[in-house]
Amino acid sequence: MILPTYNEADNITAMVEAVVARLEPEDRILIVDDNSPDGTGRIADDIAAGQGMVEVHHREEKEGLGPAYLAGFGVALDGGAQLVIQMDADFSHDPTYLPRLLAASELADLVIGSRYVPGGGITEWGQVRRLLSRGGSIYSRVILGSDVRDMTGGFKCFRRQVLETIPFAQVAASGYSFQVEMTYRVIKAGFEVIEVPITFRERQAGTSKMSMSIVAEAAWKVPAMRFGRDKPR
């Protein structure tokens, strides 16, 4: 389980407790902290000191969601992980869905917790943010020619061989579009992808990392994945 953090001091303790309750004792949780100025990294170290399932990977600076996940994937693979789950650390991805993703991983190489399949949804968001999210997913689907309905979804479970196949050094997106790029690369590599319904909700505490610059990056990165230098090889 990879939990990337940046200024999640108000969420990380409760999040780890909720995740631990839904995993097996032999599973591992890796917190990847980008030198959070609010002390998240220090709190994570305290958690790891008292909970054997938890490890912490400290990064020197904030470089974006993509590099944080890629760093975490590398640590997980080096540690022998056969399944790697990624999810937000702010409770927008509900840990109660973890058994659903893990069960579905027996049927596919990549499982996506999806807001946009029957049974999925979003709560607590305003109309503008809903439109941005759904519009971004539709935009990505159309440009990339994908049947995946939640291309921007970030609650995922990868089989080991999927991550071993993707050349991390070639992954170009760092923000919002990282989720799109990883899913697209999995599809292009010929792996099986399925979506299971989840309800996405607003973060429990702290400030959203979403910004217009992140949205703008996605607007030009997605066509680049299909037609430009970022096209998977």
Sequence and secondary structure as in RCSB ss.txt:
>XXXX:A:sequence
MILPTYNEADNITAMVEAVVARLEPEDRILIVDDNSPDGTGRIADDIAAGQGMVEVHHREEKEGLGPAYLAGFGV
ALDGGAQLVIQMDADFSHDPTYLPRLLAASELADLVIGSRYVPGGGITEWGQVRRLLSRGGSIYSRVILGSDVRD
MTGGFKCFRRQVLETIPFAQVAASGYSFQVEMTYRVIKAGFEVIEVPITFRERQAGTSKMSMSIVAEAAWKVPAM
RFGRDKPR
>XXXX:A:secstr
 EEEESS TTTHHHHHHHHHTTS TT  EEEEE   TTSHHHHHHHHHHH TTEEEEE SS   HHHHHHHHHHH
HHHTT SEEEE  SSSSS GGGHHHHHHHTTT SEEEEESSSTT EE S  HHHHHHHHHHHHHHHHHHT   S 
TT   EEEEHHHHHHS GGG    STHHHHHHHHHHHHTT  EEEEE EE   SSS     HHHHHHHHHHHHHH
HHSTT   
